[in-house]
């Protein structure tokens, strides 16, 4: 089985995409309409369930597909706008 070069969890892919796009926690949180600290808690795995609307907002702000962000399907670079 081949191993992906991308993190295997939603929180890991979120961190990877955020860092690749050059966003800080607060900046990304603002872009998706969340309170300060939300993104860092999400990346730390402290938020167990993320709503569909929030996932869509994250994928749009990070210019990645929803499938890549949630399931790790596809290639990160192929998703960039």
Order of alpha helices (4+ residues) and beta strands (2+ residues): alpha-alpha-alpha-alpha-alpha-alpha
